[in-house]
Amino acid sequence: MKKIEFFRHCIDDKDIERASAVLRSIFLTTGGEVAEFEKLFAAYTVQEHAIGLTSCTAALHLSLIALNVGTGDEVVTTPMSFCATANAVLHAGAAPVFVDVEEGTGNLNAELIEAAITERTRAIIPVHLYGQMCDMKRIRAIADKYRLHIIEDAAHAIEASRDGVRVGQLADTACFSFYATKNITSGEGGAVTTGNPLLADELRMLRQHGIDRGAADRYTKRYEHWDMPLLGWKYNMDNIQAALLIGQLERIDMLHKQREETWRAYEEALKDVRDAQMLRTIAGVQHARHLLTALVPAPKRDRLLWALQNRGIGVAVNYRPIHLLKYYRENFLYKEGDFPIAEEIGRRTISLPFYPDLTRDELAYVVQVLKEELNQ
Ligand SMILES: Cc1ncc(COP(=O)(O)O)c(C=O)c1O
């Protein structure tokens, strides 16, 4: 039987060689490779500062801490995301307040944000779902009106821009993921970007317990006593992760172009499949093309998931909305009907194999099987 993985990464021999060189060296943790990656990543995202971390979850958590969002505060965000987005808010001691999403894109609906703002609201976390940026100009205007912070969850959106604005540029911080299935990956990994130098300094300290000297300083310079002015976490990216990412970042636009072409091929192939609709790409958006999802009729979706897997095709669901996950239902008393559009997407969405080296034959097979199974 044909086997078409849900995801295949693009780590090549040179990336492996760069990581091997780190492994053959003495210094494995946060040092030269991380600094080089951070410089490249800041340049690519057109931001002043990039800080390498262990995950996007860490980036979200540290952003909230550095912006003093904590106990008693509320953060407006979307239920149509991976649970990490809302979990980070809970880890900071604050409460996530969900608002529903746009029907056409699945992104946080900016029109609903103001109604969710209370005197406790401190921040908004927009999530650029599947790689398409939210309406950041609009969200920035709301944040300015109510003096709120913006933390972008850009886990899907390294390459994205909208209306001439690059991801992260209208926010206090933007949070990125290099998890195993992301557009560039080190297995696990993340980064936070910011244009604010004071925030950058604080984030650098917070990623290593709040200590005022990094491991590289402690290794390369003569011993000096270090201090711990803040209480931080252990979230620093290491040199092995950074070494894997540097080459991928250099190839990122080429990889994006390949995914763009594959996206168009899917669009063409799915054009006449009435029961499988792709979401809309808004004019003025450069879509990062991270996840390729189709909306299928809700009563058929779960059967399709099993049927495709039975025929060798990897699939995923991005996402069943956060507010209906057991922990959120039980602790916050959310229920079906609270955010109907996110719920509808959650019942209908299916993510298909999508990555730069997916061949046209593989794509044709995926679409053929999808059509056959939709007609069952
Ligand atoms: C939208 C979104 N936010 C946050 C995360 C968390 O990323 P990480 O696994 O790097 O912590 C993910 C990861 O899948 C994600 O898709």
The ligand as a Gaussian input file, in Angstrom:
#p B3LYP/6-31G(d) Opt

LIG

0 1
 C       -0.916000      27.691000      16.874000
 C        0.108000      27.062000      17.775000
 N        0.483000      27.707000      18.881000
 C        1.407000      27.202000      19.715000
 C        1.996000      25.988000      19.465000
 C        2.975000      25.453000      20.432000
 O        4.229000      25.281000      19.844000
 P        5.355000      24.435000      20.577000
 O        5.059000      22.996000      20.337000
 O        6.630000      24.878000      19.897000
 O        5.332000      24.813000      21.997000
 C        1.655000      25.268000      18.323000
 C        2.282000      23.974000      18.059000
 O        1.874000      23.106000      17.406000
 C        0.677000      25.816000      17.451000
 O        0.309000      25.159000      16.351000

